[in-house]
């Protein structure tokens, strides 16, 4: 699936919209690294690929899924 960024949108807002949990923004960043240098450098009208929640184990009700994304956030913030 593809989401075209609207003015003022952030990866956390998009993650909340599609996955009902803003913490999963790193997966959107990871699958779009070919066009994003940092998570905060998103541009209006930029098409973003949205990762498949099943493939990436995106589930805000699953503690393992949440821990996995926390580790990814730590890695990205280094």
N, C-alpha and C positions, 0 to 999 in steps of 0.2 A: 504494500500500500504506500502511497505517496501523499504527503501533506505539503501544501504550498504555504510558506510562511506569510502571515499577515503582519502589517506594521505593528511593532511593539510586542510581538509574541516572543516567548522564551522557550527553551527546551523543557523546562520544568512545567510550564503551562501545557505544552503539547503532550508531555507524558501523562499529566493528570487527565487531560481530555480523552486520550486513547486507552490508557491503562488504569485509570482511576486512582493513580498514585504518582505524585510528582517525583518520588525518589528514583524512578526508573529512567530519568533523563539520560544517564550515561550510555544506555544502549542506543538511544537515538544518535548521540554524538559518535559513538564507535562505528556505526554502520554508515555514517556520513563523513568520516575523516578525510575522504578524498576531496571534500569541498569545505571542510571546517578546520581551521587551524587551532581554534580554542572554542570551548562551549559557549562563550559569550560573543562570538563574532558571527552571528547569524544575520542574514540580510533579507529584507522584505522581498517577496516573490521567489525566494529560493525554494526549490523543491527538495524536500527531505524524505528519504526512505524511512519507513517505520518498520522496526524489527518485528518479526512474528513473535507474539507473546509465548506461544507454546515452545518454539525453538529455543528462545532465550530464557525460558523459565521465569517469565514475568508474572508474578502473582503476589499482590500485596497482602494476601491472607496466609502466605506460606513463609514461615520464619527462615527457612533455608534460602529461599529466593531473596528475601530482604537482606540477609547476611551477605549473600553473594554480591548484591548491588552495592552494599556498604563497602566491601573490599574493593570493588571497581572504582568507587568514588575516591577512596583513599589513594589508590594507584594514580588516578587522574590528577589529583590535587598535589602530587609531589613536584 
